[in-house]
Amino acid sequence: MEKVIKKVEYSSFFYEDLKSIYTYGFEIFGEMMAEILQSQILNVTQSLYFQYYLNPECKHLETKTQIYRNIILGKYLIIYRIRTNKIEVLRALHGSQSPKTIKTIKKIKIK
């Protein structure tokens, strides 16, 4: 089976989530830990261009084609969508978020 490399794109919601995670981490743990967490999130999402099928289907966004996947990083849930020619990183949410909030992710469009 041949590996297909796909471009990784990020939603504006993901960038807002990343800012919020950094701010929270800075206030609670300090600058260094906030930067480490932010760096870990970016590193794991940047590697999706060739590892997008390694993560499980998002149990809150089940589909027949299993296009919604998630990465669990600490207490954070990073949700992405597999498209024909790209990977769309949609959100990075704290695990305590309501499943109702997670279900709205299907409506996110990346331009």
Stockholm file with secondary structure:
# STOCKHOLM 1.0

chainA/1-111         MEKVIKKVEYSSFFYEDLKSIYTYGFEIFGEMMAEILQSQILNVTQSLYFQYYLNPECKHLETKTQIYRNIILGKYLIIYRIRTNKIEVLRALHGSQSPKTIKTIKKIKIK
#=GR chainA/1-111 SS CCCCCCEEEECHHHHHHHHHHHHHHHHHHCHHHHHHHHHHHHHHHHTHHHHTTSSCBCTTSCCTTCCEEEEEETTEEEEEEECSSEEEEEEEEETTSCHHHHHGGGGCCCC
#=GC SS_cons         CCCCCCEEEECHHHHHHHHHHHHHHHHHHCHHHHHHHHHHHHHHHHTHHHHTTSSCBCTTSCCTTCCEEEEEETTEEEEEEECSSEEEEEEEEETTSCHHHHHGGGGCCCC
//
